[in-house]
Amino acid sequence: MAGILVLIGWFLDLEVLKSVVPGAATMKANTALCFILAGISLNLQTRPHRILTTRIAKGCAFAVSTIGLITLCEYIFGWNLGIDELLIRDPAATIASDPGRMGINAAINFGLVGLALWLANQQELQRKYRIEPGHRIAIAQSLALAVGFISLQAVIGYIYNVRVFYQLSIFTTAMAFQTAVVFMVLCGGVLALNSNCGWMRALTSDRVGGDVARRFIPIAIVVPLVLGWVILRGYQANFYDPNFAFSLMALLLVATLLGLIGLNAGILNRVDDARIRSIGFERARNGSSLPLRVRIRALGS
């Protein structure tokens, strides 16, 4: 949907659709097209596998990866293959950025996410080379995670006003804020596509480890970002010097980690107590050969 809205914005010259923040970097037309193709591939892979839908999904994934890799080659070798303004001309061309060309970080992301979508739909590759399904999915999820980290770096760059995080060089185009956000959403979709396999299997498990991970991963992402932003604003307001800012950040991170460890220990202790009550209670009462500590805890509960 985001890609379609941006393309409408380019065709109708509506800045509010091309760039959410006025005056900020715009999502390029090729970027919007790649998001549309990636969304089609992802959507088709959530449906029952049929020959036609599988081929369309693989074709869209291949097209996304190809556009990203061609754009990356344009940056590396100084080429201009004419694909940047293939859909529409970019009137906001500058000396520092080629007209209509997506950022180099966006090109890398599309190369990775297209390959991830292609791998996620490669049952034939699995049968031909006897690749375990979990290994194939783990590779696809690893590529998606790399896309997520690159996009998160761009979001952090906008929040902390660190330009190099979303525009790697003055000679490359900046990744737009909305582009980074859509990449993160797409990354989540790829990870959720096969959530019972690969790296996601531990996170989606209904066991204790999965429950703890689902609780703490959002905290581990949000809390450092918020703390860093608050401390940076205090430093920019001349409330303290850089040494105090770094030491305060270190202190708050230590306190946060200790808090997470304490919460984790509490959860595991409650699970352990429930396990002892449900499994060891009768054995402890009958004087079976359980360790004394376990029998005492079971009787006490």
C-alpha positions, 0 to 999 in steps of 0.5 A: 500500500505504501508503494502504491501511495508513493507512486500516486504521489510521483504521478500527481506531484504530491509532496505529502505522499512522496515525503512524509516530512516536508523538505526531507528525502523522498521515497523514489519511484523505483523504491516504491515499485520494489516495495509493491513487488516485494509485497506481492511476493510476500502475500502470494507466499502466505497462500496455498502453494500453486504453480502460478502463484509460486512462479509469480512470487519468485518472479517478483522476488527476483525482480526486486533483487535485480533492481537493487543489485543493478542500482548498487552496480551503478553506484560502485562502477559509476554507471547510469543504465537509465533505470532510475527514471524509468517510471517518472522523471525526478524534478528534484535532482541535485549534484550530490545525488543522481535523479530518481536513484534510490539510496545505496543502503536501500539498494542493498536492502532490496538485494537482500530482501529479494533474495530472502523472499526467493529463498523462502519460496525455493522448495525445488532448491531444497529437493535438488540439493537436499537442503534442510528446510530449517537451513534454507529458512534460517538463511532467508531470515538472516538476510531479512534481519540484516535488512532490519538492522540497516533500516533501524540504523536509518531510523536512528539516524533521523531520530538522533540527527546523524546524517551518515546513518541514512545517507552514507555519503554526500555522493549517494541518495539518502534513504527516506524515513518512510522507506526505512519504516516500510523496510522494517515492516517488510522485514517483519513480514519475511520473518513471520512467513516461516515463524515455526522454522529457522531463527524464529522458531525459538522466539515463537515457541510456547515454552519459557524461552520464547515467552521471555524473548517476546517480553524482552526484545521490545524492551531491549530495542526501545529502552536504549534508543529512548535513553540515548535520545534523552541524554543527547538532548540534555548534552545539546542543551549544555546540561553536562559535558560529553564525559558525563553523558557517556557515563550516564548512558553506561549507568542507565544501560547497566541498570536496565540490564540488571532489571531485565535479568531480575525479571527473567530470573523471577519468570524462570523461578515461577516456572521452576516452582510450578514444575516442582509442584506438578511433577515432584510433589507426589514423589517428594511426599513418598520419599523418593530419591529426589534431592533434598532441596527439591523435596523441601521446596515441593513440600513447602509449596 
